[in-house]
Amino acid sequence: MNTDLYMVMGLVLCLLAVPSLLSALVDGRPPRAAAITAMIGLGLVSIAIGNRPGGYALRDIPEAFYHVAGDILMRWR
C-alpha cells in the first residue's frame, strides 16, 4: 500500500477518536474505544513515517490528502 494512504487513514482515525474520547469523559466512562482507535491511528501514522524515505514534513500532509483523494476519484471513473 501507499504510505500516503497509511498517513491519511491514521490521521482520520486519530481525528475520529477525539469525539469518542470527549463523550466517554463527559459520561464518566473509560475511553476504551477512543484509546484503541487512537492507537491504531498512531500505528498507521508511524508506519507511514517509517516507510517513506525522508519521512513526512508538515507541508507534505495536505499533499498526501490530495494524492489519496485523487487516487480514489480516479478509481471510480
C-alpha positions in Angstrom: 0.0 0.0 0.0 0.9 3.6 -0.4 2.5 5.5 2.5 0.2 8.4 1.8 -2.8 6.2 2.3 -1.4 5.0 5.7 -0.9 8.6 6.7 -4.3 9.7 5.7 -6.1 6.7 7.3 -4.1 7.2 10.5 -4.8 10.9 10.8 -8.5 10.3 10.1 -8.7 7.6 12.8 -7.0 9.9 15.3 -9.4 12.7 14.4 -12.4 10.4 14.9 -11.1 9.3 18.3 -11.4 12.8 19.7 -15.2 13.0 19.9 -15.3 9.5 21.3 -12.8 10.4 24.0 -14.7 13.5 24.9 -18.0 11.7 25.1 -16.6 9.0 27.3 -15.0 11.5 29.6 -18.2 13.5 29.9 -20.3 10.4 30.7 -17.8 9.2 33.2 -16.9 6.0 31.2 -13.4 4.7 30.5 -12.4 5.8 27.0 -11.5 2.3 25.7 -12.9 2.6 22.2 -11.2 6.0 21.8 -7.9 4.7 23.1 -8.0 1.7 20.7 -8.9 3.9 17.7 -6.2 6.4 18.6 -3.6 3.6 18.9 -4.5 2.1 15.6 -4.3 5.6 14.0 -1.0 6.4 15.6 0.3 3.0 14.5 -0.6 3.7 10.9 1.0 7.2 11.1 4.2 5.7 12.4 4.2 3.0 9.7 3.8 5.8 7.1 6.6 7.9 8.5 8.9 4.9 8.9 8.3 3.5 5.3 8.6 6.8 3.4 12.2 7.8 2.6 12.9 11.1 4.4 9.6 10.8 6.4 6.9 13.4 6.4 7.2 17.1 6.9 4.2 19.2 7.9 3.8 20.6 4.4 3.6 17.0 3.0 0.4 16.1 4.8 -2.0 18.2 2.7 -0.3 16.7 -0.4 -0.9 13.2 1.0 -4.6 14.0 1.3 -4.7 15.3 -2.3 -2.9 12.2 -3.6 -5.3 9.8 -1.8 -8.4 11.7 -2.9 -7.1 11.8 -6.4 -6.4 8.0 -6.3 -9.9 7.3 -5.0 -11.6 9.6 -7.6 -9.5 8.0 -10.5 -10.6 4.5 -9.5 -14.2 5.5 -9.6 -14.0 6.6 -13.3 
